[in-house]
Amino acid sequence: MQSDELLVATEVTKAFGGHRAVDGVSFSLARGAIGGLIGPNGAGKTTLFNCLAGALQPTGGRVLLDGQDIAGAPPSRVFAAGLARTFQIPRPFPEMTVLENVMLAPTGQLGERFWANWLRPGAVAAQERHTRDAALHWLDFVGLGALVQQPARVLSGGQRKLLELARVMVAAPRLVLLDEPGAGVNPALLDQIVDKISALNRQGVSFLIIEHNMDLVMTLCRPVMVMAQGRLLLSGDAATVLRDPRVVEAYLGDAA
């Protein structure tokens, strides 16, 4: 029987020398949820993301994705298991086209194996057509269909975040970690990003979002989890969490 919990993190810890950037964080995210992860700068949010996505090896703890233990697995294996992530500052290949950037995303493509191009050219070509069709579909979905042949360097910051979203969706992930999708994005594009996240969620994709834009958090995220000093303070609905004195203290302490 399939569990309702898609992601379960248990006592995840990441230490750098004597400093615990992530200090025994435990939480679960239900299948189909859009979770929010908030907290002051330096709270450990991005370090936690890096541990979940395989960019950093946790010092301790366990991470289960749909029952599969991915703690300490390399990013390629985590990605193949169905967990994808975007970055606060997208870094597409600037001289490659928008379409080429998205077509790079799927792992294990036959064309990456030298021998396959000689022994299975038909299969390589069929897979490349499938990847191209999927890339075009997702670029149309995020509103970049008119720019597919443009070099990625011409995209604005907000468009690059939409490009990243299209790129991860080509791999058909079950869970997407979004690192500050609203940062540096103009209001019109931010509305578009919110709409696309909502639409993907209705199609069954789950999300965990780091975000400082509280309007976005209030609109999209249930539950909202709060980190401070490497630890998880509390979790709940957005309105309750944002009124909690511990959250107010964490943010005021950071501002001070």
MIBA-880526 format. One record per residue: x, y, z of N, C-alpha, C in turn; residue in one letter; residue number from 1. Coordinates in Angstrom, 1 decimal, always signed. Layout:
N
- nxx nyy nzz caxx cayy cazz cxx cyy czz resn resi
- X Y Z X Y Z X Y Z A NUM
...
END
This chain:
256
- nxx nyy nzz caxx cayy cazz cxx cyy czz resn resi
- +0.8 -1.2 +0.0 +0.0 +0.0 +0.0 +0.9 +1.3 +0.0 M 1
- +0.6 +2.2 -0.9 +1.4 +3.4 -1.0 +1.1 +4.3 +0.2 Q 2
- +2.3 +4.8 +0.8 +2.2 +5.7 +1.9 +1.8 +7.1 +1.5 S 3
- +1.1 +7.8 +2.4 +0.7 +9.2 +2.1 +1.9 +10.1 +2.2 D 4
- +3.0 +9.7 +2.9 +4.2 +10.5 +3.0 +5.2 +10.3 +1.9 E 5
- +5.4 +11.3 +1.1 +6.3 +11.2 +0.0 +7.8 +11.4 +0.5 L 6
- +8.0 +12.3 +1.3 +9.4 +12.6 +1.8 +9.4 +12.5 +3.3 L 7
- +10.3 +11.8 +3.9 +10.5 +11.7 +5.3 +11.9 +11.9 +5.7 V 8
- +12.2 +13.0 +6.4 +13.6 +13.3 +6.9 +13.6 +13.0 +8.4 A 9
- +14.6 +12.3 +8.8 +14.7 +12.0 +10.3 +16.1 +12.3 +10.8 T 10
- +16.1 +13.3 +11.7 +17.3 +13.7 +12.4 +18.4 +14.0 +11.4 E 11
- +18.1 +14.7 +10.4 +19.1 +15.1 +9.4 +20.1 +16.2 +10.0 V 12
- +21.3 +15.9 +9.9 +22.4 +16.8 +10.5 +23.5 +17.0 +9.5 T 13
- +24.0 +18.2 +9.4 +25.1 +18.5 +8.6 +26.0 +19.4 +9.4 K 14
- +27.2 +18.9 +9.7 +28.2 +19.7 +10.5 +29.4 +20.1 +9.6 A 15
- +29.8 +21.3 +9.8 +31.1 +21.8 +9.2 +32.0 +22.1 +10.3 F 16
- +32.9 +21.2 +10.6 +33.8 +21.3 +11.8 +32.9 +21.2 +13.0 G 17
- +33.0 +22.2 +13.9 +32.2 +22.2 +15.1 +30.8 +22.9 +14.9 G 18
- +30.5 +23.4 +13.7 +29.3 +24.1 +13.5 +28.2 +23.2 +12.8 H 19
- +27.1 +23.1 +13.5 +26.0 +22.3 +12.9 +25.1 +23.2 +12.1 R 20
- +25.3 +23.2 +10.8 +24.4 +24.1 +9.9 +23.0 +23.5 +9.9 A 21
- +22.9 +22.2 +9.9 +21.6 +21.6 +10.1 +21.7 +20.7 +11.3 V 22
- +20.8 +20.8 +12.2 +21.0 +20.2 +13.5 +19.8 +19.3 +13.9 D 23
- +19.8 +18.1 +13.4 +18.8 +17.1 +13.8 +17.4 +17.5 +13.3 G 24
- +17.2 +17.8 +12.0 +15.9 +18.2 +11.5 +15.1 +17.0 +11.1 V 25
- +13.9 +16.9 +11.6 +13.0 +15.8 +11.2 +11.6 +16.5 +10.7 S 26
- +11.1 +16.0 +9.6 +9.8 +16.4 +9.1 +9.4 +15.4 +8.0 F 27
- +8.1 +15.5 +7.7 +7.6 +14.7 +6.6 +6.8 +15.6 +5.7 S 28
- +6.7 +15.2 +4.4 +5.9 +16.0 +3.4 +5.0 +15.0 +2.7 L 29
- +3.7 +15.3 +2.8 +2.7 +14.4 +2.2 +2.7 +14.4 +0.7 A 30
- +2.4 +13.3 +0.1 +2.2 +13.3 -1.4 +1.2 +14.3 -1.8 R 31
- +1.6 +15.1 -2.8 +0.7 +16.1 -3.3 +0.7 +17.5 -2.6 G 32
- +1.6 +17.6 -1.6 +1.7 +18.8 -0.8 +2.6 +19.9 -1.5 A 33
- +2.4 +21.1 -1.2 +3.3 +22.2 -1.5 +3.8 +22.7 -0.1 I 34
- +5.0 +22.3 +0.3 +5.5 +22.7 +1.6 +6.3 +23.9 +1.5 G 35
- +6.3 +24.8 +2.5 +7.2 +25.9 +2.5 +8.2 +25.8 +3.6 G 36
- +9.4 +26.3 +3.3 +10.5 +26.3 +4.3 +11.0 +27.7 +4.4 L 37
- +10.7 +28.3 +5.6 +11.1 +29.7 +5.8 +12.0 +29.8 +7.0 I 38
- +12.6 +31.0 +7.2 +13.5 +31.2 +8.3 +14.5 +32.3 +7.9 G 39
- +15.1 +32.9 +8.9 +16.0 +34.0 +8.6 +17.3 +33.5 +7.9 P 40
- +18.0 +34.5 +7.3 +19.2 +34.1 +6.6 +20.2 +33.4 +7.6 N 41
- +20.8 +32.3 +7.0 +21.7 +31.6 +7.9 +21.1 +30.5 +8.7 G 42
- +19.8 +30.3 +8.5 +19.0 +29.3 +9.3 +19.4 +27.9 +9.0 A 43
- +19.9 +27.6 +7.8 +20.3 +26.3 +7.3 +19.4 +25.7 +6.3 G 44
- +18.5 +26.6 +5.7 +17.5 +26.1 +4.7 +18.2 +25.5 +3.5 K 45
- +19.1 +26.2 +2.9 +19.7 +25.8 +1.6 +20.6 +24.6 +1.9 T 46
- +21.3 +24.6 +3.1 +22.1 +23.4 +3.4 +21.3 +22.2 +3.6 T 47
- +20.1 +22.3 +4.1 +19.1 +21.2 +4.2 +18.7 +20.7 +2.8 L 48
- +18.4 +21.6 +1.9 +18.1 +21.3 +0.5 +19.2 +20.5 -0.1 F 49
- +20.5 +21.0 +0.1 +21.6 +20.3 -0.5 +21.8 +18.9 +0.1 N 50
- +21.4 +18.7 +1.3 +21.5 +17.3 +1.9 +20.4 +16.4 +1.3 C 51
- +19.2 +17.0 +1.1 +18.1 +16.2 +0.5 +18.4 +15.8 -0.9 L 52
- +19.0 +16.8 -1.7 +19.2 +16.6 -3.1 +20.5 +15.9 -3.5 A 53
- +21.3 +15.6 -2.5 +22.6 +14.9 -2.7 +23.8 +15.7 -3.0 G 54
- +23.6 +17.0 -3.0 +24.8 +17.9 -3.2 +25.7 +17.9 -2.0 A 55
- +25.2 +17.6 -0.8 +26.0 +17.5 +0.4 +25.7 +16.1 +1.0 L 56
- +26.7 +15.5 +1.6 +26.5 +14.3 +2.3 +26.2 +14.6 +3.8 Q 57
- +25.0 +14.2 +4.2 +24.6 +14.5 +5.6 +25.6 +13.9 +6.6 P 58
- +25.9 +14.6 +7.7 +26.7 +14.0 +8.8 +25.9 +12.9 +9.5 T 59
- +24.6 +13.0 +9.5 +23.8 +12.0 +10.2 +22.4 +12.1 +9.7 G 60
- +21.6 +11.1 +10.1 +20.2 +11.2 +9.7 +19.8 +10.3 +8.6 G 61
- +18.5 +10.3 +8.3 +17.9 +9.5 +7.2 +17.0 +10.3 +6.4 R 62
- +17.0 +10.0 +5.1 +16.0 +10.7 +4.1 +15.4 +9.6 +3.3 V 63
- +14.1 +9.5 +3.4 +13.3 +8.5 +2.6 +12.5 +9.3 +1.5 L 64
- +12.6 +8.9 +0.3 +11.8 +9.4 -0.8 +10.9 +8.3 -1.3 L 65
- +9.6 +8.3 -1.0 +8.7 +7.3 -1.3 +9.2 +5.9 -0.8 D 66
- +9.7 +5.9 +0.4 +10.2 +4.7 +1.0 +11.6 +4.3 +0.7 G 67
- +12.2 +5.0 -0.3 +13.6 +4.7 -0.7 +14.6 +5.6 +0.0 Q 68
- +15.6 +5.0 +0.6 +16.6 +5.7 +1.4 +17.6 +6.4 +0.4 D 69
- +17.6 +7.8 +0.4 +18.4 +8.5 -0.5 +19.5 +9.3 +0.2 I 70
- +19.6 +9.2 +1.5 +20.5 +9.9 +2.3 +21.9 +9.6 +1.9 A 71
- +22.7 +10.6 +1.5 +24.1 +10.4 +1.1 +24.3 +9.9 -0.3 G 72
- +23.2 +9.7 -1.1 +23.3 +9.3 -2.5 +23.7 +10.4 -3.3 A 73
- +24.4 +10.2 -4.4 +24.9 +11.3 -5.3 +23.7 +11.9 -6.0 P 74
- +23.8 +13.2 -6.4 +22.7 +13.9 -7.0 +22.1 +13.2 -8.2 P 75
- +22.9 +12.5 -9.0 +22.3 +11.8 -10.2 +21.4 +10.7 -9.7 S 76
- +21.7 +10.0 -8.6 +20.8 +8.9 -8.2 +19.5 +9.5 -7.5 R 77
- +19.7 +10.6 -6.8 +18.5 +11.3 -6.2 +17.6 +11.8 -7.3 V 78
- +18.2 +12.4 -8.3 +17.4 +12.9 -9.5 +16.7 +11.8 -10.2 F 79
- +17.4 +10.7 -10.4 +16.7 +9.5 -11.0 +15.6 +8.9 -10.2 A 80
- +15.7 +9.1 -8.9 +14.7 +8.5 -8.0 +13.4 +9.4 -8.0 A 81
- +13.5 +10.6 -8.5 +12.3 +11.4 -8.6 +12.3 +12.7 -7.9 G 82
- +13.5 +13.1 -7.3 +13.6 +14.4 -6.6 +14.5 +15.3 -7.4 L 83
- +14.0 +16.4 -7.8 +14.7 +17.4 -8.6 +14.7 +18.7 -7.8 A 84
- +15.7 +19.6 -8.1 +15.8 +20.9 -7.4 +16.2 +22.0 -8.3 R 85
- +15.8 +23.2 -8.0 +16.2 +24.4 -8.7 +17.1 +25.2 -7.7 T 86
- +17.7 +26.3 -8.3 +18.6 +27.0 -7.5 +18.1 +28.5 -7.4 F 87
- +18.6 +29.1 -6.3 +18.2 +30.5 -6.1 +18.7 +31.4 -7.2 Q 88
- +19.9 +31.2 -7.7 +20.4 +31.9 -8.9 +20.6 +30.9 -10.0 I 89
- +19.7 +30.8 -11.0 +19.8 +29.9 -12.0 +21.1 +30.1 -12.9 P 90
- +21.7 +29.1 -13.3 +22.9 +29.2 -14.1 +22.8 +28.3 -15.4 R 91
- +22.0 +28.8 -16.3 +21.9 +28.0 -17.6 +23.2 +28.1 -18.4 P 92
- +23.4 +27.2 -19.4 +24.5 +27.3 -20.3 +24.2 +28.5 -21.2 F 93
- +24.9 +29.6 -21.1 +24.4 +30.9 -21.7 +24.4 +30.9 -23.2 P 94
- +25.4 +30.2 -23.8 +25.5 +30.2 -25.3 +24.7 +29.1 -26.0 E 95
- +24.2 +28.1 -25.2 +23.3 +27.1 -25.7 +21.9 +27.7 -25.8 M 96
- +21.1 +27.2 -26.7 +19.7 +27.7 -26.8 +18.9 +27.3 -25.6 T 97
- +17.7 +27.9 -25.5 +16.8 +27.6 -24.4 +16.4 +26.1 -24.5 V 98
- +16.1 +25.7 -25.8 +15.7 +24.3 -26.0 +16.8 +23.3 -25.6 L 99
- +18.0 +23.6 -26.0 +19.1 +22.7 -25.7 +19.4 +22.6 -24.2 E 100
- +19.2 +23.7 -23.5 +19.3 +23.7 -22.0 +18.4 +22.7 -21.4 N 101
- +17.1 +22.7 -21.9 +16.1 +21.8 -21.3 +16.4 +20.3 -21.7 V 102
- +16.8 +20.1 -22.9 +17.1 +18.8 -23.4 +18.2 +18.1 -22.7 M 103
- +19.1 +18.9 -22.1 +20.2 +18.3 -21.3 +19.8 +17.6 -20.0 L 104
- +18.6 +17.9 -19.5 +18.2 +17.5 -18.2 +18.0 +16.0 -18.0 A 105
- +17.4 +15.2 -18.8 +17.1 +13.8 -18.5 +18.4 +13.0 -18.4 P 106
- +18.5 +12.2 -17.4 +19.7 +11.4 -17.2 +19.6 +10.0 -17.9 T 107
- +20.7 +9.4 -18.1 +20.8 +8.1 -18.8 +20.4 +8.1 -20.2 G 108
- +20.6 +9.2 -21.0 +20.2 +9.2 -22.4 +21.2 +8.3 -23.2 Q 109
- +20.6 +7.5 -24.1 +21.5 +6.6 -24.9 +22.6 +7.3 -25.6 L 110
- +22.3 +8.5 -26.1 +23.3 +9.2 -26.9 +24.5 +9.6 -26.1 G 111
- +24.5 +9.5 -24.8 +25.6 +9.8 -23.9 +26.6 +8.6 -24.0 E 112
- +26.2 +7.4 -24.5 +27.1 +6.3 -24.6 +27.6 +6.2 -26.0 R 113
- +28.9 +6.3 -26.1 +29.6 +6.3 -27.5 +29.1 +5.2 -28.3 F 114
- +29.1 +3.9 -27.8 +28.8 +2.8 -28.6 +27.4 +2.8 -29.1 W 115
- +26.5 +3.4 -28.4 +25.0 +3.4 -28.8 +24.8 +4.1 -30.1 A 116
- +25.6 +5.2 -30.3 +25.4 +5.9 -31.5 +25.8 +5.1 -32.8 N 117
- +26.6 +4.1 -32.6 +27.0 +3.2 -33.7 +26.1 +2.0 -33.8 W 118
- +25.8 +1.4 -32.6 +25.1 +0.1 -32.6 +23.6 +0.3 -32.6 L 119
- +23.1 +1.4 -32.0 +21.6 +1.6 -31.9 +21.2 +3.0 -32.3 R 120
- +21.6 +3.4 -33.5 +21.3 +4.8 -33.9 +19.8 +5.1 -34.0 P 121
- +19.0 +4.1 -34.3 +17.5 +4.3 -34.4 +17.0 +4.6 -33.0 G 122
- +17.4 +3.8 -32.0 +17.0 +4.1 -30.6 +17.4 +5.4 -30.1 A 123
- +18.7 +5.8 -30.4 +19.2 +7.1 -30.0 +18.4 +8.2 -30.6 V 124
- +18.1 +8.1 -31.9 +17.3 +9.2 -32.6 +15.9 +9.2 -32.0 A 125
- +15.2 +8.1 -31.7 +13.9 +8.1 -31.2 +13.8 +8.7 -29.8 A 126
- +14.8 +8.4 -29.0 +14.9 +9.0 -27.6 +15.1 +10.5 -27.7 Q 127
- +16.0 +10.9 -28.6 +16.2 +12.3 -28.7 +14.9 +13.1 -29.2 E 128
- +14.2 +12.4 -30.1 +12.9 +13.1 -30.5 +11.9 +13.2 -29.4 R 129
- +11.9 +12.1 -28.5 +11.0 +12.1 -27.4 +11.4 +13.2 -26.4 H 130
- +12.7 +13.4 -26.2 +13.2 +14.4 -25.2 +12.9 +15.8 -25.8 T 131
- +13.1 +15.9 -27.1 +12.9 +17.2 -27.7 +11.4 +17.6 -27.6 R 132
- +10.5 +16.6 -27.9 +9.1 +16.9 -27.8 +8.7 +17.3 -26.3 D 133
- +9.3 +16.5 -25.3 +9.0 +16.8 -23.9 +9.5 +18.2 -23.6 A 134
- +10.7 +18.6 -24.1 +11.3 +19.9 -23.8 +10.4 +21.0 -24.4 A 135
- +9.9 +20.8 -25.6 +9.1 +21.8 -26.2 +7.7 +22.0 -25.5 L 136
- +7.2 +20.8 -25.0 +6.0 +20.9 -24.2 +6.1 +21.7 -23.0 H 137
- +7.2 +21.4 -22.2 +7.4 +22.1 -21.0 +7.8 +23.6 -21.1 W 138
- +8.5 +23.9 -22.2 +8.8 +25.3 -22.5 +7.5 +26.1 -22.9 L 139
- +6.7 +25.4 -23.6 +5.4 +26.1 -23.9 +4.6 +26.3 -22.6 D 140
- +4.6 +25.3 -21.8 +3.9 +25.3 -20.5 +4.3 +26.5 -19.6 F 141
- +5.6 +26.7 -19.6 +6.1 +27.8 -18.7 +6.1 +29.2 -19.4 V 142
- +5.7 +29.2 -20.7 +5.6 +30.5 -21.4 +6.8 +30.9 -22.1 G 143
- +7.7 +30.0 -22.4 +9.0 +30.3 -23.1 +9.0 +29.7 -24.5 L 144
- +7.9 +29.3 -25.0 +7.8 +28.6 -26.3 +8.3 +29.5 -27.5 G 145
- +8.2 +30.8 -27.4 +8.6 +31.7 -28.5 +10.1 +31.9 -28.4 A 146
- +10.8 +31.4 -27.4 +12.2 +31.7 -27.2 +13.1 +30.5 -27.3 L 147
- +12.6 +29.4 -27.8 +13.3 +28.1 -27.8 +14.6 +28.1 -28.5 V 148
- +14.7 +28.9 -29.6 +16.0 +28.9 -30.4 +16.9 +30.1 -30.0 Q 149
- +16.5 +30.9 -29.0 +17.3 +32.0 -28.5 +18.4 +31.4 -27.5 Q 150
- +19.6 +32.1 -27.5 +20.6 +31.6 -26.5 +20.0 +32.0 -25.1 P 151
- +20.3 +31.1 -24.1 +19.8 +31.3 -22.8 +20.3 +32.6 -22.1 A 152
- +21.4 +33.2 -22.6 +21.9 +34.4 -22.0 +20.9 +35.6 -22.2 R 153
- +20.0 +35.5 -23.1 +19.0 +36.7 -23.4 +17.9 +36.7 -22.3 V 154
- +17.7 +35.6 -21.6 +16.6 +35.5 -20.6 +16.8 +36.4 -19.4 L 155
- +15.7 +37.0 -19.0 +15.7 +37.7 -17.7 +15.9 +36.8 -16.5 S 156
- +16.1 +37.3 -15.3 +16.2 +36.5 -14.1 +14.9 +35.6 -13.9 G 157
- +13.8 +36.2 -14.1 +12.5 +35.5 -13.9 +12.3 +34.4 -15.0 G 158
- +12.7 +34.7 -16.2 +12.6 +33.7 -17.3 +13.6 +32.6 -17.0 Q 159
- +14.7 +32.9 -16.5 +15.7 +31.8 -16.2 +15.1 +30.8 -15.1 R 160
- +14.3 +31.4 -14.2 +13.7 +30.5 -13.2 +12.6 +29.6 -13.9 K 161
- +11.9 +30.2 -14.8 +10.9 +29.4 -15.6 +11.6 +28.3 -16.4 L 162
- +12.8 +28.7 -17.0 +13.6 +27.7 -17.7 +14.0 +26.6 -16.8 L 163
- +14.5 +26.9 -15.6 +14.8 +25.8 -14.7 +13.6 +24.9 -14.3 E 164
- +12.5 +25.5 -14.2 +11.3 +24.7 -13.9 +11.0 +23.7 -15.1 L 165
- +11.1 +24.3 -16.3 +10.9 +23.4 -17.5 +11.9 +22.3 -17.5 A 166
- +13.2 +22.7 -17.2 +14.3 +21.7 -17.3 +14.0 +20.5 -16.3 R 167
- +13.6 +20.8 -15.1 +13.4 +19.7 -14.1 +12.2 +18.9 -14.5 V 168
- +11.2 +19.5 -15.1 +9.9 +18.8 -15.4 +10.1 +17.8 -16.5 M 169
- +11.1 +18.0 -17.4 +11.4 +17.0 -18.5 +11.7 +15.7 -17.9 V 170
- +12.3 +15.6 -16.7 +12.6 +14.4 -16.0 +11.5 +13.8 -15.3 A 171
- +10.3 +14.4 -15.3 +9.1 +13.9 -14.6 +9.3 +13.6 -13.2 A 172
- +9.7 +14.6 -12.4 +10.0 +14.3 -10.9 +8.7 +14.2 -10.2 P 173
- +8.8 +13.5 -9.0 +7.6 +13.4 -8.1 +7.7 +14.6 -7.1 R 174
- +8.9 +15.0 -6.8 +9.1 +16.1 -5.8 +10.1 +17.1 -6.4 L 175
- +9.8 +18.4 -6.3 +10.7 +19.4 -6.8 +11.0 +20.3 -5.6 V 176
- +12.3 +20.5 -5.3 +12.7 +21.5 -4.3 +13.0 +22.8 -5.0 L 177
- +12.3 +23.9 -4.7 +12.5 +25.2 -5.3 +13.2 +26.1 -4.3 L 178
- +14.3 +26.6 -4.7 +15.1 +27.5 -3.8 +14.8 +29.0 -4.2 D 179
- +14.0 +29.6 -3.4 +13.6 +31.0 -3.6 +13.2 +31.3 -5.1 E 180
- +12.1 +30.7 -5.5 +11.6 +31.0 -6.9 +11.2 +32.5 -7.1 P 181
- +10.8 +33.2 -6.0 +10.4 +34.5 -6.1 +11.5 +35.6 -6.0 G 182
- +12.7 +35.2 -5.7 +13.8 +36.2 -5.5 +14.1 +36.9 -6.8 A 183
- +14.1 +38.2 -6.7 +14.5 +39.0 -7.9 +13.6 +38.9 -9.1 G 184
- +12.4 +38.5 -8.9 +11.5 +38.3 -10.0 +10.4 +39.5 -10.0 V 185
- +10.2 +40.0 -11.2 +9.2 +41.1 -11.2 +7.8 +40.5 -11.0 N 186
- +6.8 +41.4 -10.5 +5.5 +40.9 -10.1 +4.8 +40.1 -11.1 P 187
- +4.9 +40.5 -12.4 +4.1 +39.8 -13.5 +4.7 +38.4 -13.6 A 188
- +6.0 +38.2 -13.7 +6.6 +36.9 -13.8 +6.4 +36.1 -12.5 L 189
- +6.4 +36.7 -11.4 +6.1 +36.0 -10.1 +4.7 +35.4 -10.1 L 190
- +3.7 +36.1 -10.6 +2.4 +35.6 -10.7 +2.4 +34.4 -11.6 D 191
- +3.2 +34.5 -12.7 +3.2 +33.3 -13.7 +3.9 +32.1 -13.0 Q 192
- +5.0 +32.3 -12.3 +5.6 +31.2 -11.6 +4.7 +30.6 -10.6 I 193
- +3.9 +31.4 -9.8 +3.0 +30.8 -8.8 +1.9 +30.0 -9.6 V 194
- +1.4 +30.5 -10.7 +0.4 +29.8 -11.5 +0.9 +28.5 -12.0 D 195
- +2.2 +28.5 -12.4 +2.7 +27.2 -13.0 +2.9 +26.2 -11.8 K 196
- +3.4 +26.6 -10.7 +3.6 +25.7 -9.6 +2.2 +25.1 -9.2 I 197
- +1.2 +26.0 -9.1 -0.2 +25.5 -8.7 -0.7 +24.5 -9.8 S 198
- -0.5 +24.8 -11.0 -0.9 +23.9 -12.1 -0.2 +22.5 -12.0 A 199
- +1.1 +22.5 -11.8 +1.8 +21.3 -11.7 +1.4 +20.5 -10.5 L 200
- +1.1 +21.2 -9.4 +0.7 +20.5 -8.2 -0.7 +19.8 -8.5 N 201
- -1.6 +20.5 -9.2 -2.8 +19.8 -9.6 -2.6 +18.6 -10.4 R 202
- -1.5 +18.5 -11.1 -1.2 +17.3 -11.9 -0.5 +16.3 -11.1 Q 203
- -0.2 +16.5 -9.8 +0.3 +15.5 -9.0 +1.8 +15.7 -8.5 G 204
- +2.4 +16.8 -8.9 +3.8 +17.1 -8.5 +3.8 +17.7 -7.1 V 205
- +4.6 +17.2 -6.2 +4.8 +17.8 -4.9 +5.9 +18.8 -4.9 S 206
- +5.9 +19.8 -4.0 +6.9 +20.8 -3.9 +7.3 +21.0 -2.5 F 207
- +8.6 +21.4 -2.3 +9.1 +22.0 -1.1 +9.8 +23.2 -1.5 L 208
- +9.4 +24.4 -0.9 +9.9 +25.7 -1.4 +10.5 +26.5 -0.3 I 209
- +11.8 +26.9 -0.5 +12.4 +27.9 +0.3 +12.0 +29.3 -0.2 I 210
- +11.5 +30.1 +0.6 +11.0 +31.4 +0.1 +11.0 +32.5 +1.2 E 211
- +11.3 +33.7 +0.9 +11.2 +34.8 +1.8 +10.0 +35.7 +1.5 H 212
- +9.4 +35.5 +0.3 +8.2 +36.3 +0.0 +7.0 +35.7 +0.7 N 213
- +6.6 +36.3 +1.7 +5.5 +35.8 +2.5 +4.1 +35.7 +1.8 M 214
- +3.9 +36.6 +0.9 +2.7 +36.5 +0.1 +2.7 +35.2 -0.7 D 215
- +3.8 +34.9 -1.3 +3.9 +33.6 -2.0 +3.7 +32.4 -1.1 L 216
- +4.3 +32.5 +0.1 +4.2 +31.4 +1.1 +2.7 +31.3 +1.5 V 217
- +2.1 +32.4 +1.8 +0.7 +32.3 +2.2 -0.2 +31.8 +1.1 M 218
- +0.1 +32.1 -0.1 -0.8 +31.7 -1.2 -0.6 +30.2 -1.5 T 219
- +0.6 +29.7 -1.5 +0.9 +28.3 -2.0 +1.1 +27.3 -0.9 L 220
- +1.7 +27.6 +0.2 +2.3 +26.6 +1.0 +1.5 +26.1 +2.2 C 221
- +1.3 +24.8 +2.2 +0.7 +24.1 +3.3 +1.4 +22.7 +3.4 R 222
- +2.1 +22.4 +4.4 +2.4 +23.2 +5.6 +3.6 +24.2 +5.3 P 223
- +3.8 +25.0 +6.4 +4.9 +25.9 +6.4 +5.8 +25.5 +7.6 V 224
- +7.1 +25.3 +7.3 +8.1 +24.9 +8.3 +9.1 +26.0 +8.5 M 225
- +9.4 +26.2 +9.7 +10.3 +27.3 +10.1 +11.6 +26.8 +10.7 V 226
- +12.7 +27.2 +10.1 +14.1 +26.9 +10.6 +14.7 +28.1 +11.2 M 227
- +15.5 +27.9 +12.2 +16.3 +28.9 +12.8 +17.5 +28.3 +13.5 A 228
- +18.7 +28.8 +13.2 +20.0 +28.2 +13.8 +20.1 +26.7 +13.6 Q 229
- +19.7 +26.3 +12.4 +19.9 +24.9 +12.0 +18.8 +24.0 +12.5 G 230
- +17.9 +24.5 +13.2 +16.9 +23.6 +13.8 +15.5 +23.9 +13.3 R 231
- +14.6 +22.9 +13.3 +13.2 +23.2 +12.9 +12.5 +23.6 +14.1 L 232
- +12.0 +24.9 +14.0 +11.2 +25.5 +15.2 +9.8 +24.9 +15.3 L 233
- +9.1 +24.9 +14.2 +7.7 +24.5 +14.2 +7.2 +24.3 +12.8 L 234
- +6.1 +23.7 +12.6 +5.4 +23.4 +11.4 +3.9 +23.6 +11.5 S 235
- +3.3 +24.1 +10.5 +1.8 +24.2 +10.6 +1.3 +25.1 +9.4 G 236
- +0.0 +25.5 +9.5 -0.5 +26.3 +8.4 +0.1 +27.7 +8.5 D 237
- +0.2 +28.4 +7.4 +0.9 +29.7 +7.3 +0.5 +30.7 +8.3 A 238
- -0.8 +30.9 +8.4 -1.3 +32.0 +9.3 -0.9 +31.7 +10.7 A 239
- -1.0 +30.5 +11.2 -0.7 +30.1 +12.6 +0.8 +30.3 +12.8 T 240
- +1.6 +29.8 +11.8 +3.1 +29.8 +12.0 +3.6 +31.3 +12.0 V 241
- +3.1 +32.1 +11.1 +3.6 +33.5 +11.1 +3.2 +34.3 +12.3 L 242
- +2.2 +33.9 +13.0 +1.8 +34.6 +14.3 +2.6 +34.1 +15.5 R 243
- +3.3 +33.0 +15.3 +3.9 +32.4 +16.5 +5.1 +33.3 +17.0 D 244
- +5.1 +33.5 +18.3 +6.2 +34.4 +18.9 +7.6 +33.9 +18.6 P 245
- +7.8 +32.6 +18.5 +9.1 +32.1 +18.2 +9.6 +32.5 +16.8 R 246
- +8.6 +32.5 +15.8 +9.0 +32.9 +14.5 +9.3 +34.4 +14.4 V 247
- +8.5 +35.2 +15.1 +8.7 +36.7 +15.2 +10.1 +36.9 +15.8 V 248
- +10.4 +36.2 +16.9 +11.7 +36.4 +17.5 +12.9 +36.0 +16.6 E 249
- +12.7 +34.9 +15.9 +13.8 +34.5 +15.0 +14.1 +35.5 +13.9 A 250
- +13.0 +36.1 +13.3 +13.2 +37.1 +12.3 +13.7 +38.4 +12.8 Y 251
- +13.2 +38.8 +14.0 +13.7 +40.1 +14.6 +15.1 +39.9 +15.0 L 252
- +15.5 +38.8 +15.5 +16.8 +38.5 +15.9 +17.8 +38.6 +14.8 G 253
- +17.4 +38.0 +13.6 +18.2 +38.1 +12.4 +18.3 +39.5 +11.9 D 254
- +17.2 +40.3 +12.0 +17.3 +41.7 +11.6 +18.2 +42.6 +12.5 A 255
- +18.2 +42.2 +13.7 +19.0 +43.0 +14.7 +20.5 +42.7 +14.5 A 256
END
